[in-house]
Each structure stands twice: as structure tokens, then as C-alpha cells.
Amino acid sequence: MPTYIVLGRLTPKAKQNPVEARKARDKNWSDYEKLGLKIRAYSTLGRFDSVLILDAPTEELLMKFLMAAGATGNIETETLRAIPVEEADRFRSG
């Protein structure tokens, strides 16, 4: 199952109403975990407020999850496809 790293920044809306932002987040996560998305979440210090490590059975499910999260207006994300180094090494020459 492909793995993705999602870097998140809270929006001013989320910072103004953190309780509602958490409720929206928890509902979104619960809905998508039922569909097979595996979510590992970390709060972070620095440029980003959070890091999610997602295992998604399909890119379609990943995209729907990210669109739903963004639609809340509480978070802005940057997504990276994570490839295990052993797998990536097969594509490197030398």
C-alpha cells in the first residue's frame, strides 16, 4: 500500500476555534479510516504544525481525504509520496 507524508499548517480559522477544528478533523479521520486509510499523526514544532503518515489503498481515496480536509478551511497541506529506500534503490543506476 503506498505511503504518503502530509505536512500541515493550521489556518487562522483553526487557530481561532481549535475545538471545532479538532471535531472536524476527528470526523474526517474516522470516516476515512473506515474506508481503509491508515493515519499516523504527529504535532510538530517549526514551519509545519503537523505531519501525517498515511497508508492509502488507492490514490483516489487519498485525494478524497485531502480534499475533505482542505474543505474544512482548517488546514493547508503539502503531500509527498514516500518510497522505501530499498524500493528506490532499484531505480538508481550504479
Secondary structure, 3 states (H helix, E strand, C coil): CCEEEEEEEECHHHHHCHHHHHHHHHHHHHHHHHCCCEEEEEECCCCCCEEEEEECCCHHHHHHHHHHHHHCCCEEEEEEEECCHHHHHCCCCC
